[in-house]
Amino acid sequence: MILNPGDDMTRPKLFALSTCMHCARVKALLISLHVDFDTLYVDRLAGEERSHCMGELENYTPELSFPTLVVGDDVVIGAREQRIREILLG
């Protein structure tokens, strides 16, 4: 299954830290489900790009928590596998 191929507005977006084991678990889950998604490693960004990304993340989680997965109007904070599966698989 590839979720929303080519549709950047609804393509899942994972806000993550490159050293976070919970972020890695969510990424591995998405890969195992064959979901087409974008990963933003916030700790690898700098300057304006990082500021923009942090501002976007703050809209979803004012605490700036990682991992944060955004799928359309749904937001999952943390490595909540069951919730992620519900959102992606129905």
C-alpha positions in Angstrom: 0.0 0.0 0.0 1.3 3.4 -0.9 -0.8 6.1 0.9 -1.6 9.1 -1.3 1.2 8.8 -3.8 2.2 12.2 -5.2 -0.2 14.2 -3.0 2.0 16.4 -0.9 -0.9 18.0 1.0 -2.0 14.6 2.5 1.4 12.8 2.4 2.3 11.8 6.0 5.0 13.9 7.6 7.2 12.6 10.4 8.9 15.2 12.6 11.8 13.4 14.2 15.2 13.6 15.8 18.0 11.5 14.2 19.1 10.1 17.6 15.6 9.3 18.9 14.8 5.6 19.2 11.1 6.3 19.3 11.3 8.2 16.1 13.2 5.3 14.5 10.4 2.9 15.6 7.7 5.1 14.0 9.8 5.4 10.8 10.3 1.6 10.7 6.6 1.0 11.2 5.7 3.4 8.3 8.3 1.6 6.1 6.9 -1.8 7.1 3.4 -0.6 6.1 4.7 0.6 2.7 3.5 4.1 3.4 5.0 6.9 1.3 6.0 9.6 3.8 8.4 12.5 4.5 10.8 12.6 7.4 12.0 15.9 8.8 15.0 15.4 11.1 14.8 18.7 13.0 18.2 18.3 14.7 19.8 18.1 11.2 18.3 21.5 10.1 19.9 24.9 10.7 19.0 28.5 10.5 15.8 29.6 8.8 14.9 26.1 7.7 15.1 24.9 11.3 13.1 27.9 12.5 10.4 27.2 9.9 10.2 23.5 10.8 10.0 24.2 14.5 7.2 26.7 13.9 5.3 24.2 11.9 5.8 21.5 14.6 4.6 23.9 17.3 1.3 24.1 15.5 0.8 20.4 16.1 2.5 20.1 19.5 3.3 23.2 21.5 5.6 21.1 23.7 7.7 20.3 20.6 7.4 16.6 21.3 9.1 13.9 19.1 8.2 11.9 17.2 5.2 13.7 15.8 3.4 12.2 12.8 1.0 14.3 10.8 -1.5 12.5 8.5 -4.0 14.9 7.0 -5.9 16.3 10.0 -4.7 13.5 12.3 -1.7 14.0 14.6 0.0 11.3 16.6 2.6 12.3 19.2 4.9 9.6 20.3 5.4 6.0 19.1 1.8 5.0 19.4 1.8 2.0 17.0 -1.9 1.1 17.4 -3.1 4.7 16.7 -0.8 5.0 13.7 -2.2 1.8 12.3 -5.8 2.9 12.9 -5.2 6.2 11.0 -3.3 4.6 8.1 -5.2 1.4 7.7 -8.7 2.4 8.9 
